[in-house]
Amino acid sequence: MTVKTRFAPSPTGYLHVGGARTALFSWLHARKHGGKFVLRIEDTDLERSTQASINAILEGMTWLGLVYDEGPFYQTHRFDRYDEVIDDLLARGLAYRCNCTKERIETLREEQMQRKEKPRYDGHCRGGAVTAGEPHVIRFRNPPDGSVMVDDLVRGRVVFSNDELDDLIIRRTDGSPTYNLTVVVDDLDMGINIVIRGDDHLNNTPRQINILMALGAEPPHYAHVPMILGDDGSRLSKRHGAVSVMEYRNQGILPEALLNYLVRLGWSHGDQEIFSLDEMVELFDISNVNKAASAFNNEKLLWLNQHYIKQDDPARIARLLSPHMGELGIDPASGPDLVAVVAAQQERARTLVEMAAISAFFYQDYDDFEPAAAKKNLKAAAREPLEHLRSALAGIPEWEPEGLHQLVKDVAMQLDLKLGKVAQPLRVAVVGRAASPGIDVTLHLVGREACLRRIDRALEYIQERTQES
Ligand code: GLU
């Protein structure tokens, strides 16, 4: 039997990292078993579902590379099918019409609470007296006794007693089907044989199993994945920082770093931290997912991100970096090859946003010197080396790293200065601050014209500074 998993988000917001992790687990499980992964958009809540959210989910899935084999299926396209199932349950006496008023349900609830009972529908309309002509909802006739056993692949065995479940509404007065019904029909029709989802749905599982049994279907396997917590132990939410997948992209996180981070959140394989996608597919096992909730650790994500920035192909990083350069108003086509810039900066940035920020000087003059770097390196003593460097750089026939490196060394020798006393003022002059890739590569990529212009500016700065003192 082909393993079939699904990711079934409700499009009422962005793609949350918790959702992305559930999607990743479902995707991995399908890939590992040579199965299929289905994307289903659960958009029946017409008031809260938006097209923008659907787009955000699809964009997030694409960015993460979680390719689905089937779908996206939209529940709003399947109302006829849900009606067919509800009508069939009704015809077979497994569901019934109910016209209890809101007031009656409310009074019932209050009475039950007073008696310290769990509030639940009392089956008042089970007798079947309500006719189709009057306003009504349809309720599923839940089995009155016995229990439902869920052998959850993450949580272990969980048993629910039927007398705790009530006859839930499967069609509202306006004719729309409810969540538990649509999920069941879809999982059945789409051949889903393992449901991997957030454990906030665990309580829905016995209800869904009962409906499936009423439809004569074999329930799928279930794996309820614990939620993700923030650093304060409460459920991860906006107030902890970024929660949407696209926000991580905007912060300069690589998709492979986020996937690697998410797979380790609640799952482990020995003490291994770095997993390529192929390794994840090979090693991931849903039954090894921890049932306790795990907390999101941004530092660790940054550590992984840095790892991938360092080891990925510069051409790929350059492609992903380009929009971040755009955010700074820089068109990478207007300066040195972005791939060469990435190769020079790969060791120096934890995120693509950082990499863009420290690479802007390759494309445009910096606004101002970093005060501490200028104070330390652009002093009167730096004038002579900078003047020498300027004329040597103006005259060097070939603007290549090797010759530039030699040139800086030669100037230091001529002036009988340590290399640092020459290279560091030059760096601050060209870059605006004290850190950059090797001086040879930096000069090479910045280009002759900009280097000379910036050295002139540094000399002016030294001039002004020495006049002031
Ligand atoms: N649509 C539900 C949600 O976004 C998930 C339903 C399910 O996985 O069964 O919470």
Boltz pocket constraint, residues with backbone or C-beta under 6 A from the ligand:
constraints:
  - pocket:
      binder: B
      contacts: [[A, 8], [A, 9], [A, 10], [A, 42], [A, 183], [A, 196], [A, 197], [A, 198], [A, 201]]
      max_distance: 6.0
